[in-house]
Amino acid sequence: MEIRKTITGDTHELLVAGRVDGEGANQLELDILAAIRANAQSIYVNLSQATFLCSAGLRALLQYWRQMKNNKRVLLVTRPSPEVDAVLATTGFKEQLVEKM
C-alpha cells in the first residue's frame, strides 16, 4: 500500500493506493494522526485506488472521523473504489464517511 499526501493550507488529502490490510491500516492511522497533529481542519482520504479495506482500516477511519467531528473538523472518504464502496455500504458507514458530491 502507498499513501501520497497533498497539503493545501489546513486541508490534507491522503491518496491511498493498494490494499488497506492490517499493516496498511496502521500506516493510514499514523498518517491521519500526523495530519491531526499538523492542525488539519479537513482530512480527505481518497480511496479511488484502494483495492481492499479491512476492518482495522474501517475502524481507523471511523475513530478519527468521530474525533474530527467532535472537534468541529472534517474527515471524509472521497471517491471510494468499487471494492471499498461495497465494504462501506455493507457495513452501513457509507453515509457517514463518504463525501457527498
C-alpha positions, 0 to 999 in steps of 0.5 A: 500500500502507498499513501501520497499526501497533498497539503493545501493550507489546513486541508490534507488529502491522503491518496491511498493506493493498494490494499488497506490490510492490517499493516496498511491500516496502521500506516493510514492511522499514523498518517491521519494522526500526523495530519491531526497533529499538523492542525488539519481542519479537513482530512480527505482520504481518497480511496479511488485506488484502494483495492481492499479495506479491512476492518482495522482500516474501517475502524481507523477511519471511523475513530478519527472521523468521530474525533474530527467531528467532535472537534468541529473538523472534517474527515471524509472518504472521497471517491471510494473504489468499487471494492471499498464502496461495497465494504462501506455500504455493507457495513452501513458507514457509507453515509457517514464517511463518504463525501457527498458530491 
